[in-house]
Amino acid sequence: MQFKSFNPPVRTLMGPGPVDVHPRVLAAMNRPTIGHLDPAFVGMMDEIKVMLQYAFQTQNAFTIPISAPGSAGMETCIVNLVEPGDKVIVCVNGVFGLRMKEVVERVRGVPVTVEFPWGEPVDPQVLEDTLKANRDARFVAFVHAETSTGVESDACAVSEVARRYDCLTIVDAVTSLGGSPLRVDEWRLDAVFSGSQKCLSSTPGLSPITISERAVQRIRDRKSSVPSWFLDLNLVMAYWGSGQRAYHHTAPVNPLYALHESLVLLSNEGLENAWARHRKHHLALRAGLEAMGLRFYVQEHVRLPQLNAIVVPHGINESELRRRLLEEYSLEIGAGLGALAGKIVRIGLMGYGSNVKNVLYCLAALEEVLSEMRLPIDKGIAERAVHAALG
Ligand SMILES: *Cc1c(COP(=O)(O)O)cnc(C)c1O
């Protein structure tokens, strides 16, 4: 058989991730592979840890990228912390809370789920009621930025309730890191995981995590050994920690160059500036969408700027809409998941992809395709609204 090189089409990625990768990040990925124990590489690993501490706003020494995607970061936090029989309150307001519950079950923890309607945040009061009824709970797990619905929960308030009941928090910050305020130390979060391909807009396949001193102590005090060799933080930290490095696995050398570059970009821009940029382009997109008569699925005060869940207008076939955007405009947006399949589309404005050009391109493509699908839209109305919003 004869195969040819794979050349991916050029896309604009405005879904739930991966998103457009900065050219400097792609260029970094192309640099020559060196040994993972090469002193030059070890120096770069140390810089990644420092820049991740900045991105997470933490002094935690246990702040590293796991060599696998966001879900592996989730699994790392749970397999290291939760022992068989440990009760974990899992807040579920979308797909990723459900995933955490499944992981807890697999390590033979005892999940107690608190459900919230999809499209709404975690309610700290309801969580508190659950904690009152479960005084033996040891952990509270929740999703800070629920990418499946576009909702932000108040991580500071959830953490405060959890601490009052002496629970450690396990926090999915996959979509919040770099895109909207996340302050690990100030909010006293314990085990927080993220992903490289969302608001850091690096390539997929790495999961930054950070673990508080309290949580590190809990891992040290375990009665049983961590039921995963690859994700065992005692072993991983002997590889990523300071001092003499013990070989554990071969770090994904080039993807780490990419992550390093994306963190250089973030630290040069400044975290607060990056948060403000995400907000600004969200507001611009909102102005355009609303001018076209489209509606958000989520109430304004809990909307994520980096993930816009839009109600599919009556009479519009959602999968045809996305297919045409992809085929005719090479533009990817996300589908609704689970109960929201067919009902919403998800427009990501994450990391490098959160810019005016993407906002205008997405609105122009939506205007064309929706008009052809017989939704009445005034030509140019969205673009004018964007310019008005940007001032
Ligand atoms: C994308 C995402 C994940 C999973 O990350 P992968 O890199 O796909 O494994 C987990 N949680 C949230 C909130 C996400 O958006």
The ligand as an SDF file (V2000), in Angstrom:
LIG
                    3D

 15 15  0  0  0  0  0  0  0  0999 V2000
  -12.0080   19.3770   27.7150 C   0  0  0  0  0  0  0  0  0  0  0  0
  -12.4070   19.1820   29.1310 C   0  0  0  0  0  0  0  0  0  0  0  0
  -12.0060   18.0500   29.8710 C   0  0  0  0  0  0  0  0  0  0  0  0
  -11.2600   16.8980   29.2690 C   0  0  0  0  0  0  0  0  0  0  0  0
  -10.0360   17.2500   28.7140 O   0  0  0  0  0  0  0  0  0  0  0  0
   -9.3940   16.2790   27.6180 P   0  0  0  0  0  0  0  0  0  0  0  0
   -8.1110   16.9670   27.2810 O   0  0  0  0  0  0  0  0  0  0  0  0
  -10.3720   16.1920   26.4970 O   0  0  0  0  0  0  0  0  0  0  0  0
   -9.1820   14.9540   28.2460 O   0  0  0  0  0  0  0  0  0  0  0  0
  -12.3700   17.9730   31.2000 C   0  0  0  0  0  0  0  0  0  0  0  0
  -13.1050   18.9380   31.7770 N   0  0  0  0  0  0  0  0  0  0  0  0
  -13.5150   20.0300   31.1080 C   0  0  0  0  0  0  0  0  0  0  0  0
  -14.3320   21.0670   31.8070 C   0  0  0  0  0  0  0  0  0  0  0  0
  -13.1850   20.1850   29.7590 C   0  0  0  0  0  0  0  0  0  0  0  0
  -13.5930   21.2610   29.0850 O   0  0  0  0  0  0  0  0  0  0  0  0
  1  2  1  0
  2  3  1  0
  2 14  2  0
  3  4  1  0
  3 10  2  0
  4  5  1  0
  5  6  1  0
  6  7  2  0
  6  8  1  0
  6  9  1  0
 10 11  1  0
 11 12  2  0
 12 13  1  0
 12 14  1  0
 14 15  1  0
M  END
$$$$
